[in-house]
Amino acid sequence: MKCCVHIVISGMVQGVGFRYFVQHHARQLGLTGWVRNLPNGSVEILAEGNRDFIESFIVHVRRGPHSAVVSNAEVIWKDPDGQFERFDITC
C-alpha cells in the first residue's frame, strides 16, 4: 500500500549530516520525496512509498545519525500524489 508522510524533526539536527542520513535511508528503502533544513533549526521530510518501508524509515529518522540529537519528530500521514521520481535533498 503506497502512502505519504510529512515529518518535522527537531533537536540538534542541522550541521550533523542529518539530511544525508535521511536521503541514504530513503533511497535504500525505495522511497521518493525530499528532505530540507528549516530556518528554525529543524529538518522537514516528505516521503512516499510502501507503508511498511515508511514505518521503518520513521524509526531511522527518529534516531538520526550518531552526531545528531533528535528531541521531537512530528509525523503527519497524507495521501500520496506520486509526484516524485527519487528522494532528494532540497533547499
N, C-alpha and C positions, 0 to 999 in steps of 0.2 A: 504494500500500500504506500503510495507516494504522498508525502506531506511536506510541510514547510514550518520552520521555526525561526523566530526572531529572538536573539539573546543579547542582553547587555551585561557585560562583565565589569564589575567594579573592584577596586583594590589597587595594588601595585602591579599594573598590567601593561604599562607603556614603557618602552625603552628596555624591555627584558626579553625580546624575541617572541612575544605572545602571538602576534599576527602570523608569523611564520609557522609557529607551533600549530595554530588553528588551521592554516592552509594545508599543512602537511597531513594532519589527521582527516580533514575533509576530503582531500584528494585520495587518500588511502582507502576511505570508505565509499568512494564514488559519488560524493555529494557535489552539488553545484551551489553557487551563490557568491558571497563576498564577506570580507572582514575589513574593518577600518577603525582607526583611532578616533575618539570623540574629543572635542575641546576640553571637556571637564575631566579628562584623565581616564575615562573608561574605554572599553572596546565594544563595538557593536558588530553583531554577526547576523547574517541572513543565510540560511541553508535549506536546500531542498533535496529530497531523496527518499529512499526507503525508510519507513518509520523505525524499524529495528536498528538501522545504521545511524539514524539521527539520535536515537536514545543512547547508543554507545558513544557518539560524538559529544553529547551533552556531558557525559561522565568525564571525558577527557578535558573539555574546556572548563569544567568546574574546578579541576585540579590545576591546569595550566602547566607551563614548563617549570622546572625546578627553581628558576630565578624569579618567578612571579609569586605574588601573594593575592589570591582571589578572596575577597571579602563577601561578595554577593554575585549571584547570577540570576537575572530576571529573565524567565523563559516564557514566551508567548507563542502558542501554536497558531498557525494560519493555514489557509487553503493554498496549495501550491498553484503557481501560474505557469511554470515551465519556461520562464524567460531566460534562464541561464544555461550556458553551454559548459562551463567549467567553474572552478572555485578560485577566485582572485582576491588579492589584497588591493583595496581601493583607498583613495584619499578622503 
